[in-house]
């Protein structure tokens, strides 16, 4: 039996995408900044907004650009520090470096693997201009607790940016990921719960000034025909990707329902085993993107991974490195990140997508139990 970690062909078959929309887009002759993009931005805004607060969605080329645009919108640049975690995909750090700022790493909670808010006050400095909160695997950081701490220490000037690349649709205390901060960056990379057939991203904000600036920044800094008021970039979603996403967003509830079914199957199957599933945040309702377990040690994790490969099961590690260790950062911060380092040695991501059946999960769990 062979089980791929992520079979995009099989996953996209589950959606039954109406490919006639591709011909419709081709016939319009308008392949950028057209009606499909406008509709998708409207769909995201409706999905995230509530009766009390309506925001703005600005699409862009990918999730990395969404982070860069968010930082640029609030003038984060050389000399500024941005607090974030080191157990994240490199694009989180790449965005900070691309605007000339310095990443300041905070350790994680050993059970949720999310930012340890209790350590935040200790690493705040006069140079801290932003906190980039990473909602990892679909689970959510308690953003309101971060805000409470900033109020307590009189640092409400610090900008909060949510990296929602892995948590589209997740909620905490009834509020959607991306709606609790000054700005939020989304990725619609093909593997996501809401994924395009190529790269795509978006920024969401309730601040109209930020929204106007980002809309200009993504289009060469233009606010009118050849009127360049900002040092912008070229970052646009194309109409074909927007058309696909407009279809997929209608099915997001069924996607989440299927993944919750698979998640519960894993949870029941692994109950009582020596492998811990990542704990969800209190009062959170994650739309799980990845299914991550933790072995008792790095050696056990590596041996288990090799055994599962022999069983025909593909696994990955998110993430086997910590970005604070990257040589070109010349960072000495790893000594202050013991939980981050330990997690990187113990975690293992199992197959978890809507193309899988409960019988596939049963087989994976059975293989894990036979390893022990």
Rosetta blueprint (number, residue, H / E / L):
1 X L
2 X L
3 X E
4 X L
5 X L
6 X L
7 X L
8 X H
9 X H
10 X H
11 X H
12 X H
13 X H
14 X L
15 X L
16 X L
17 X L
18 X L
19 X L
20 X H
21 X H
22 X H
23 X H
24 X H
25 X H
26 X H
27 X H
28 X H
29 X L
30 X L
31 X L
32 X E
33 X L
34 X L
35 X H
36 X H
37 X H
38 X H
39 X H
40 X H
41 X H
42 X H
43 X H
44 X H
45 X H
46 X H
47 X H
48 X H
49 X L
50 X L
51 X L
52 X L
53 X L
54 X L
55 X L
56 X E
57 X E
58 X E
59 X E
60 X E
61 X L
62 X L
63 X H
64 X H
65 X H
66 X H
67 X H
68 X H
69 X H
70 X H
71 X H
72 X H
73 X H
74 X L
75 X L
76 X L
77 X L
78 X L
79 X L
80 X L
81 X E
82 X E
83 X E
84 X E
85 X E
86 X L
87 X L
88 X L
89 X L
90 X H
91 X H
92 X H
93 X H
94 X H
95 X H
96 X H
97 X H
98 X H
99 X L
100 X L
101 X L
102 X E
103 X E
104 X E
105 X E
106 X E
107 X L
108 X E
109 X L
110 X L
111 X L
112 X L
113 X L
114 X L
115 X E
116 X L
117 X H
118 X H
119 X H
120 X H
121 X H
122 X H
123 X H
124 X L
125 X L
126 X L
127 X L
128 X E
129 X E
130 X E
131 X E
132 X E
133 X E
134 X E
135 X L
136 X L
137 X L
138 X L
139 X L
140 X L
141 X L
142 X L
143 X H
144 X H
145 X H
146 X H
147 X H
148 X H
149 X H
150 X H
151 X H
152 X H
153 X L
154 X L
155 X L
156 X L
157 X L
158 X L
159 X E
160 X E
161 X E
162 X E
163 X E
164 X L
165 X L
166 X L
167 X L
168 X L
169 X L
170 X L
171 X E
172 X E
173 X L
174 X L
175 X E
176 X E
177 X L
178 X L
179 X L
180 X L
181 X L
182 X L
183 X E
184 X E
185 X E
186 X E
187 X E
188 X L
189 X L
190 X L
191 X L
192 X L
193 X L
194 X L
195 X L
196 X L
197 X L
198 X L
199 X L
200 X L
201 X E
202 X E
203 X E
204 X E
205 X E
206 X L
207 X L
208 X H
209 X H
210 X H
211 X H
212 X H
213 X H
214 X H
215 X H
216 X H
217 X H
218 X L
219 X E
220 X L
221 X L
222 X E
223 X E
224 X E
225 X L
226 X L
227 X E
228 X E
229 X L
230 X L
231 X L
232 X L
233 X L
234 X E
235 X L
236 X L
237 X L
238 X E
239 X H
240 X H
241 X H
242 X H
243 X H
244 X H
245 X H
246 X H
247 X H
248 X H
249 X H
250 X H
251 X H
252 X H
253 X H
254 X H
255 X H
256 X H
257 X H
258 X H
259 X H
260 X H
261 X H
262 X H
263 X H
264 X H
265 X H
266 X H
267 X H
268 X H
269 X H
270 X H
271 X L
272 X L
273 X L
274 X L
275 X L
276 X E
277 X E
278 X L
279 X L
280 X L
281 X L
282 X L
283 X L
284 X E
285 X E
286 X L
287 X L
288 X L
289 X L
290 X L
291 X E
292 X E
293 X E
294 X E
295 X L
296 X L
297 X L
298 X H
299 X H
300 X H
301 X H
302 X H
303 X H
304 X H
305 X H
306 X H
307 X H
308 X H
309 X H
310 X H
311 X L
312 X L
313 X E
314 X L
315 X L
316 X E
317 X L
318 X L
319 X L
320 X L
321 X L
322 X L
323 X H
324 X H
325 X H
326 X L
327 X H
328 X H
329 X H
330 X L
331 X L
332 X L
333 X H
334 X H
335 X H
336 X H
337 X L
338 X H
339 X H
340 X H
341 X H
342 X H
343 X H
344 X H
345 X H
346 X H
347 X E
348 X E
349 X E
350 X E
351 X L
352 X L
353 X L
354 X L
355 X L
356 X L
357 X L
358 X H
359 X H
360 X H
361 X H
362 X H
363 X H
364 X H
365 X H
366 X H
367 X H
368 X H
369 X H
370 X H
371 X H
372 X L
